[in-house]
């Protein structure tokens, strides 16, 4: 069961949209190694707007993710890929349907 999540909004610099796609694709293997990351989605919201939605069973799981490899990669690429700093929102999950 998931109770907490992160909603991250990313705006790509002009001409960096393909690089942003590759960045999100490269994040999947990193989060697959995180036992407390129950669900993770790299998404495209518009031509240059991307996002990440990920869900966790509890606050320690969310904090472990925020201190993990994907978060570090996100901050390392911020100056190169993003036209503005990532918007990272902590959200509560009220209802969810997950496989399994």
C-alpha positions as CSV (number, residue, x, y, z in Angstrom):
1,X,0.0,0.0,0.0
2,X,1.2,3.5,-0.8
3,X,0.5,6.4,1.5
4,X,2.9,9.2,0.4
5,X,4.3,10.3,-3.0
6,X,6.3,12.9,-4.8
7,X,5.1,15.0,-7.7
8,X,8.0,16.6,-9.6
9,X,7.6,19.0,-12.5
10,X,10.5,19.6,-14.8
11,X,10.8,22.2,-17.6
12,X,13.4,21.4,-20.3
13,X,15.6,24.1,-21.7
14,X,14.9,24.8,-25.4
15,X,16.4,22.0,-27.5
16,X,17.0,19.7,-24.5
17,X,13.7,17.8,-24.8
18,X,15.3,14.6,-26.1
19,X,17.9,14.8,-23.4
20,X,15.2,15.1,-20.8
21,X,13.5,12.0,-22.2
22,X,16.8,10.1,-22.0
23,X,17.3,11.3,-18.5
24,X,14.0,10.0,-17.4
25,X,14.5,6.7,-19.1
26,X,17.9,6.4,-17.3
27,X,16.2,6.8,-14.0
28,X,14.2,3.6,-14.2
29,X,17.0,1.2,-13.4
30,X,18.0,3.3,-10.4
31,X,14.6,3.3,-8.8
32,X,14.2,-0.4,-9.5
33,X,16.9,-0.9,-6.9
34,X,15.0,1.1,-4.3
35,X,12.8,-1.4,-2.3
36,X,10.6,1.4,-0.8
37,X,9.8,3.0,-4.2
38,X,6.5,1.2,-4.9
39,X,5.6,3.1,-8.1
40,X,7.7,5.4,-10.3
41,X,6.6,7.2,-13.5
42,X,8.6,9.4,-15.8
43,X,6.0,11.4,-17.7
44,X,5.7,14.1,-20.4
45,X,3.1,16.8,-19.8
46,X,3.7,18.9,-22.8
47,X,6.3,19.7,-25.5
48,X,9.0,20.8,-23.0
49,X,7.3,19.9,-19.7
50,X,8.1,16.6,-18.0
51,X,7.5,15.1,-14.6
52,X,8.1,12.3,-12.2
53,X,5.4,10.8,-10.0
54,X,6.6,8.2,-7.5
55,X,4.8,6.6,-4.5
56,X,6.0,5.1,-1.3
57,X,4.5,3.1,1.6
58,X,5.7,5.6,4.2
59,X,7.7,8.7,5.0
60,X,11.0,6.9,5.6
61,X,10.7,5.3,2.1
62,X,10.1,8.8,0.5
63,X,13.0,10.2,2.4
64,X,15.3,7.3,1.3
65,X,14.3,8.1,-2.3
66,X,15.0,11.8,-1.8
67,X,18.5,10.9,-0.6
68,X,19.0,8.4,-3.4
69,X,20.7,8.2,-6.8
70,X,17.8,9.6,-8.8
71,X,17.5,12.7,-6.7
72,X,21.3,13.2,-6.9
73,X,21.2,12.8,-10.7
74,X,18.3,15.2,-10.9
75,X,20.2,17.9,-9.1
76,X,23.4,17.2,-11.1
77,X,21.6,17.7,-14.4
78,X,19.6,20.7,-13.3
79,X,21.8,23.4,-14.8
80,X,22.2,21.4,-18.1
81,X,18.7,20.3,-18.8
82,X,16.2,22.4,-16.9
83,X,15.1,26.0,-17.7
84,X,14.0,26.4,-14.0
85,X,14.6,24.5,-10.8
86,X,12.6,21.3,-10.4
87,X,9.3,21.7,-8.6
88,X,9.2,18.9,-6.0
89,X,5.9,18.5,-4.1
90,X,5.3,16.0,-1.2
91,X,1.8,14.7,-1.6
92,X,-0.4,12.2,0.3
93,X,-1.9,9.3,-1.6
94,X,-5.6,9.0,-0.8
95,X,-6.4,6.0,-3.0
96,X,-4.4,3.8,-5.3
97,X,-4.7,0.7,-7.5
98,X,-1.4,-1.1,-8.0
99,X,-0.6,-4.5,-9.6
100,X,-0.2,-7.5,-7.4
